[in-house]
Amino acid sequence: MSDEHEIIDDEGLESTEVVAPPADDDSWASLLNFLHVSRGFDFHGYKPNTLVRRIRKRMSVLGLEGYGAYQDYLEVHPEEFATLFNTILINVTSFFRDPHSWDVVRTSLIPQILSSKQPADPIRAWSAGCASGEEAYTIAMLLAEAMGLEEFQARVKIYATDVDEEALNTARHASYSPRQVESVPPDLLERYFELVDGFYIFRKDLRRQVIFGRHDLMSDAPISRIDLLVCRNTLMYFNAETQAKVFSRFHFALNDGGFLFLGRAETMMTHGQTFVPVDLKRRLSRKVARGTQRDRPVALVPDDNHDASRENVPWHVYAAALEVSPVAQIVVNPAGVVVLVNERARSTFGLGGNEVGRPLRDLQISYRPIELRSVIEQAEAERQPATVKEVEWRSKLGESRWLDLHVSPLSEPASGTVITFTDVTAYRSLQRELEQSHQELETAYEELQSTNEELETTNEELQSTVEELETTNEELQSTNEELETMNEELQSTNEELQAINDELRQRGDELNSANAFLHSVMASLRGGVAVVDRELRLLAWSRHAEELWGLRSDEVTGHHLLNLDIGLPLERLRPALKACLAGESATQQIVLEAINRRGKRIQCEVTCTPLLGVASDVTGAILVMEESPDGGRRSG
């Protein structure tokens, strides 16, 4: 993503005085819900001012007033969705954006990641919000340089995700213009790109390590076991609540000690318990490990090597053990069909015996309280248990419960998946009671401290100052994010204008070439050439015509042909011109007595030809005037 501040015309500037619609604006809420339901894009977590500004830009282009009118337009013109999403999802990116930050990644972070791994351990990176892929390929080049090509191909997987399918298609092709690769160091450009038809294409043998896919940071399950997570200038479009949710998912995605790389307009001041800064200026952080028992996946199936005697245990014993389990469990086979549901799952979720044998996707439990299919797909693809913490579920009586979801593939291949729901409501209740106890202790401590009035006053003044500084810092941070957002919008607009300018420049060059060719043709003709429109006004006057009659092109262009004062009796050409313009004859020839610019009497042969337009209609006439070599044997 480029950081250059480009300047555009005043007409390209957008007003920053955009006020988000009020929360009770039904048409605005209806538009957001319509986009979510019809196309799967949930913009509720985006910053209102930025979102409103981008949508109003499209409404202004279309000349629409009101969000309801724009929703109606989308329903009638589905092709507008692509243009709208391209406007909202600003794909401004570049290779090695903020080179000093990438130098720290190259010299510090990657060596630490490699030193913490065994020689055969995999290295996994995630470029979240990858746009057209430059960031993902930047990570690939740095890892390949540090590890060597063979080891890179054997150990590295780079996941590159975005919500914009059009940008992902561009990224998969890995084809970039010379302007897009300007920031790539020449030695890396030579080693990792091939020049084909004027475009630089990333090496195909290394592209297999970069996996592109659509992923919504706000709703989709995070990719797990990541060593380096790069998400630059994406979070700044989200509001504070959504940012907190995404940071929680990033923490889950990273390995203990894994690194998070953000954009320069993004900070984690309120997430100090989950990430610790490595380089605050470069927005580089490390994950803080949470080593609690609840974070470890529960193994539902015993190890194959644990006890060989289990092979003699009848199947109904396992089924009975599952039936009396104190936690709700469901077993799904590889085809997605429910094969077992224990008693606790039936009583908790209101499932009956007839649910066994039905596809999971047909059951309400597949999407409520959480979308199960994506978590199952993740667990089966990685052959690792997947866990989702503290999912809220409401019983039929309206009581809120909190469940931990564990999805574990069975140890035997193609056996299926066990889904376990652990009720952690009591844990959350104890946690709240513990927090309340902490608050009471803090209150008691403050009451004890109040005995010293002078110390209390000083402490309050300091606390007030800290709060003011925090408020000021948050305001500055918000302003910085807004400016960075507008900078990317302006850069995107500048790129569009640059493309238009390039096209206009190309057309201008083609027009100049055509004009030069026309002048060359006219200058190559032996006689003088005059081109007139249907009103007999001169459009062109060749150099030989200037030499023949003594009038320059700029003196006659735009004037009526028959009003020119030259040595040729132009009035006698009227019948021939009229016949040409009427299309009666393809060519009219006439010989007239004339006096050239040197005062010499000559016989001038004039050929009149119709000037045909694009549709073969007559738009004027072409006159070729040449001194007759036969001394004027023919006469008009």
N, C-alpha and C positions, 0 to 999 in steps of 0.2 A: 504494500500500500504506500503510495507516494505521499511525502510530506511537503511538497513544494507548494508555496502560496502563489497561485497564478492570478492574474488580473483579468477580469472580463469587463465588457461594456456595461454601462448603467442599466441597459435593458435586460441584461442577464442576471442582475442582482435581485435577490428575493428579500422581502421584508422580514426583519427579525421580530417585529411587533405582532407576532401571532399569538393569540390567546386560545388555549384549548377549550373545546366546548364544555359546558357544565356537565356534571355527572348525570343530571336529569334530562339531558338532551336525547330524546327518544330516537331521532333520526340518526344521530351519531352512533348510539349504541346498536341500533338496527343494522347500520352499515358494517360495523365491526363483526357482529354476529353473522351477517350474511357472508362476509369474506371467510370467516372461520368454517362455517357449515359447507359452503359451496366449493371452496378450494383448499381447505385444511390449513390456512395461515391464521394463527392466533396472534393478533396485534395488541391484545389487551395489556400485555406487559411492557409495551414500548412507551417511551416518554411522549406525553400528549403533544407538546409543542412541536417536536420534530415530525411526529406522525401527521398532525394537522397540516403542517407546512407542505409536506410532500403530496398529500392527497389534494389539497387546494391547488397545487401547481397543475395537476392533471385536470381538475375542474375548470381552471382558468383557461387552459388550452382548448378545452371542449366547449367553453362558453356556457357552463352550467352553474346554476345557483342552488345551493342547498344540498345536503347530503342525501336526502330522499331522492332528489332528481338524479344524482350520480348513481345511486343504487339501481334506479330504474334503467339507467343507461347501461350498466353492467349486465343486467338481466337480458337486455335486447342485443347487446354487442359483446359476446363472450371473449372476443379477441382483445378487448380492452384490459382484461385481467393481466396479461403478460406485460403490457406497457406499464400498468400501475405498479406491479411488483418490481419491475426494473427501476421504477422511480423511487419506491420506498427502500428497497434493498440496494443501497449504493455500493456497487462493487468497485471500490477504488483500492488497488493493491499494486505491489511491485516487488521485485526481487530485492532481498537484503534491505528492507525498509528500516531506517535508523541504523546505519552501518555500525556505529559504536556499540549498540546493544547486541547486535549479532556477533561482534568481536568477543564480547563477554561470554556469549553462548559457546562460541568456538573454543576459546582458550580456557574457560573455567567449567561450565556446566557439563559439556560433553565429556571431557576427561573424568569428571567425578562420576558420571553415569557409567562409563566404561569400567572404571576401577572398582565399582561396587558390584560388578557382575562376574559370574564365572565365565570361562572361555566359550561355553556353548549356550549360555543363557540368551534368550531373545531380547531385543531392544525394541520397545514400542513407543511411538510418538503419535500425537493427535494434534492436527491443525483444525481448530474449531472456527467456523466462519471463514473458510479458505477462499471464497470468491472464485476467481479464475485460476487458482492453483499455484501462483508464484511462490507463496509462503511455504507450501508443502514441498515444492522442489528445492527451495532454499535449504530446508532441513535435510533433505536427501543429499544434497551436495556436501554439506558440512559433515554429516555422518560418514559418507563415503570417503571423504578426505581423511577423516580420523581413523577409520577402520580398515580401509582398503576395499577394493571392489568385490572380491570374492567373499570376504567376511560380511560385508554389507548385504550382499544378496542372500546369504545364508541365514542371517540373524535379524534383520531389520524389517519391521512393518510400520508404515506411516499411514495413519487413517486421516483422511481429509474430508471434512463434512461441511455442508451448507444447506440452507433451505431453498436456495435458488437453483432449480434444475438446469436452467439455461447456462448459468455460470459453471455448473459442474460439467456440463457437456463440453464447454470450452476447455476446462481444466484437463479432462480426459484426453483431448487431442494433443495437449502439450505443445502447441504451435504458437510462437510469439514473434511479433514484428521486431525489427531492429531497434525501434524506439523503446519497446518494452524490456529489452535485455540490456539497456545501456548501463544499468547499475550492477550487472554481473561482472566480476573481475575478469579481465581478458583470458587468464590462464584457465579459470573454471569454465568460461564460455567455450573455449576450444576443446576441453576434455569432456564436457557433459552435453553439448548441443551439436546438432548437425544442421548445416545450412542447406535448405531445400526450397527452391523456387522463391528465394528472397525471404523466407521465414526460418527462424531458429526452432528446431524441434528437439525436445529433451530425449536423451538416449532411451530407446525402446527397451533394452535389456534391464535398465534400472527402473523403468516405469512400473514394472510388476510389483515392486515393493511399496508403491503408493496406491492406496485403495480409496477411491472416491465414493461417497454415498450421501443421500439426503438425510439430514438429521436436524431436528428442532431442539435447541438447547433448553427451551422452556417446558417441553412435554415428553420428549423421547428419553429412554433410559441411557445413561452415559456409557461410553466405552470404558472398559476396566483395564487394570494392570498397566497403566501408562507411566512411562519414565519422564517424558517431556511433553507438556501440554502448552500449545501456543494458541492464544486467543487474543488478537490484537485489534483494538478499535471496533469491537463488536458489542461489548457490554455497555458502552457509553450510550447506546440507543435505548437501553432498557431502564425502567424505573428502579428505585432502590429495592423494593420488595422482590422484583424479578432477579435483580443482580444477586441478592442474598441467596435465592433458591439455586441459581446457576453456580455460585461459588460452592455451595454444599455439594452439588453434583460433581464439580471438579475435584473436590476433596475426596469423594468416593472413588473417582476414576483413577487418581494418581496412586502409584506405589508409595510406601513409606519412604520419605526422602526424595520423592519425585519433585520436579521443578515445574513452576507455572510462569509463563512469559506473557505479560499483558502489553497493551498499547500505552503510549506515553500520556494519554489523557485519562487513564484508568488507574485507580488505586484501591487498596484493600484495608483502609484504616480501621474499619469496623469488623475485620475478620482476623484479628491477631491471634485468636485461639486456634485457628485452623491452618494459617500460613504465616511463616516468618520471613521477613525480607532478606534476600541475599544481596541485591543491589537495588536500593530504593529508587535511585535516579533512573535506572534502566528498566524498572518495573519487573524485576526478577525475584521470585519467591520460592520457598521450599515448603512442602507439606509437613504439617505437624502431625505426627502419628497419634492415633487414638487406640490404645491397646486394651480396650475393654472386652470382656467375654462376649458381649452382645454383638460385637462387630464381626465375630467369626462365624462363617457359614456352618450350619448344622448338617452333619453327615447322616443321611437317612438310610444308606445302604452299606452293610459291612464290607470290609475289604476282602477281595477274592482270596488273598493269601493269609487272612487272619486265622481261619480254622477250616481245615479240609473236611471236618466232620459235618459241617453245615450242609453239605451236599445230600446227606441222608435225612435232613429235616423235610417233612412233607410241606407242600405249598400251602395247605390250609392253615398250618401253624403260623406262617408269615402273615396270611390274610387275617387270622385271628388277632395276632399281635398288632397289626395295623388298625383293626377295628376298635380295640380297647385303648389305643393311644390317647393320652390326655390332650393332645393338640390336634387341630383339624388338618387332615391330610387327604390329598386327591392324587391319584396316579393316572397319568395320561400316556398312551402308547405312542410310538413314533408317528402314527398317522393322525395324531391329534384327537383320538377317541378316548373318552373317559372309561377306564377299566376297573377302578376301585375308588370308593368314597367311604371313609370311616364314619363311625357314629357321630363323633364330635363335629365333623364337617357337615353332616346332614342336619344336625340340630342347630348349628350356628347359622348356616346359610339357607336353611329351609329346603334342602335338596331331598328328593325322594329316590326310591330304588330304581325308578324308570329312567333316571339320568345316566345310569351306567349303560355303556354301549352307544351313547350319543356323542357327536362331535362336540368338543369343548367350546368351539366358537358359537354353537347354538344356545349355550347356557348363559344366563345373566352373570354368573360368577366369572366369565371370561373377560368382562369389562367393568365389573363393579364388585369390589371397591377400587380396582385398579386394572389397567389393561394388561392381562396376563400373557397374551400371545407374544408380544415383543420381548418380554423377560424370558419366556421359554425358549424363543429362538436364539437369544443371546447365550443362554446357558448351554443349549445343545451345540451351538456353533463353536463355543470355546471349550466345551467339555469341562466346565468349571461351574460350581454353584454360584447362583446369582441371588443377591439379597436386596430387598427394598425395605427400608426402615419406616416404622410408625405410619402406616397407612390408616387413614380414618375410615370407619365403616359404621353405618347406622343400622341398627336392628329394626325389625318390624314395629317395635314399640317406640321407635324414635330415639333410643338410647345410643349415645356415641361410644364406640369402642375403638381401640387402637391396636393394630396388628402389625407384626413383623412378618414379611413374606420371604420364604426361602424356596428357591427353585433349584433342584439338584438332579442332574442326569444320573440314571442308574449306571452302576459300574459295568454291567455287561453291555456290549455294543448292541444297538438297536433294540433296547429293552424298554425305553420310555423315560418318563420324567416324574419325579415326586414333587408335589407342591404342598408346602407346609405353611399354615397360618398360626403364628404364635401370638397369643393374647398378651399384650404388654400394657394393658390399661392400668393395672395395679402399679406397674413400674413407673408409668407417667404420673400417677397420683402421688406415689411416694416421692418422686422427684419434685413435684410442685410443693409438697409438704416440706421437703428439705429446703427448697428455695425460700419458702415462707419462714422457716426457722432461721435461715441465714438473715433474712430481712429483720426479723425480731431481734436477733443478736446485734445486727448493725444499729438498730434503733436504741438498744440498751447501751451500746458503746457510745453512741452520740450523746445520750443522756449523761453518761459518766463524764464525757469530755466537756459537757456544758458547765461543769464546776469552775472551770478556768475561763472566765468571760473574755479576757484579752486574747487568749489563744483561739477561742471560738470565733471571735470577730475577724481575726487575721485569716483563719481558715476559710471563713465564708467569703471574704474578699478575694482570696486566691482562687477559690472554687468558681466564683462569679467570673473572674478573669479567664479561667480555663474554659468555661462554657462559652464565653463570648468569642474566644479564639477558635474554639471548635466550630461554633456557628459560622464565623467568618470563613474558616477553612472550607467548610462544606459548601458555602455559597460560592467561593472561588472555584472549588472543584466542579460544581455544577456548571458554572460559567465556562470553565475550561472545556468541559465535555461538549457543551453547546457550541462553542467556537470551533472545536475540532470537527464536530458534525457538519457545521456550515462550511468549513474549509473543504471537507470531502465532497459536499454537494457542489460547491463552486468548481472544484477540480473536475468532477464528473461533467459539469456543464461545459467547462473549458475544453475537455476532450471531445465533446460533441461538436463544439464550435470549430475545433482544430480539424476534425474530419470534414466538416462542411467547407472550411477554407481550402483544405487540400483538394476537394472535389471542384470548387470554383476555380482554383489555380490551374488544375488540369484542363478544365473546359476552356479557360482563357488561353492556355498554351495551344490547345487544338484550334481555337478560333484564329489566333495569330498565325498559326501554320497554314490554315486555310486561306487567310487573307494574303499571306506571302505567296502562296501557290497561285492565287488568282492574279495578283500583280505580275508574277513571273509569266503567266500565260498571256496576259494582255500585252506585256512588253515584248513578248516573243513574236507576236503577230506583225506582219510586214506593214499593214495599214493601220490607220488610226481607228480606235474603237470608242464608241459612245454607247452607254446603256441608259435607257429612259424607262420610267414607269408608265402606267396607263394614262397619266395626266401629262405625259411628255416632259416631265421634269427629270433632269439629268441625275443619274445615280453614280455613274462612273465615267471617267474621261482619261484615256490612256496617254502614255508619254508620247507616242507617235502622233496622236491627235494634237497635243500641245505643239509639237514641232511643225505640224502641217498648217495649223491655223493661228498659232501665236497666243493662245489663251491657256493659262495654267488651270490645273484641276480645281484648285480651291476657288478660282474665279467663276467657274461655271456650275459646280455641283449645287444642285437644288434649284437652278434656274430653268425656265421653260426653254426647250430646245429651239423652237421657232423664233424666240426673241433674241437669240445670240447674234452678235454683229461680227460675222466672219465672212470670208470670201466665197462662201458656198450659198447658192440660192435655196435656203432651207424650206421656203414655202412650197417649192415644187416637190418636196418629199412627203407632203401631207397625205396624198392618196395612197402612197406605198405604206406609210405608217398606219393609216386607217385600216388598210387591208390586213396587215400583220396583226394588229390588235384585235381585229374581228375574227382572226383565224381562217381567213379565206384562202390564204396561200402560205405555204411553209417559208418561202423565201421570195423577196422582191429585189430586183436589181435595176439600177438606173444610172445613166452616165450624164453628168452635168458639167457645164463649163464653170470654172471657178478660178479664183485668184488666191494663191497660197500666201503665207505670211511674208514672203520675200517680194511680193508683188508680181509674181510670174503667173501668166495665164496657163492653166492646166485643164486637162480633161479628167474629172474625178469620178471614178466608178464607186457607187454607193450600194452596198448590199444590206438589205433590211431583213432581219430574222426574228421571229417571235421569241420572247423570253418566257420559258415555261416554269411554272411553280411546282411544288411538291406533288400536287394532285393533277399535274399535266394541264392545268389551266393557264391561260396567257396572262402574265402579270406585267408585261412590258415589251420592249423591243431592243434588239442589239443592232447597232449601225456600224458597219465596217467601211471606212472611207479610204480609198487607195487611188493614187495617181494612175490613170489608165495608160498602159504601155503602147496601145495601138493608135495613140494620137487622137482618139475620140471619134472612131468610125461609127459608134453607137451614140445616140443622143436621146435625152428624155424630152 
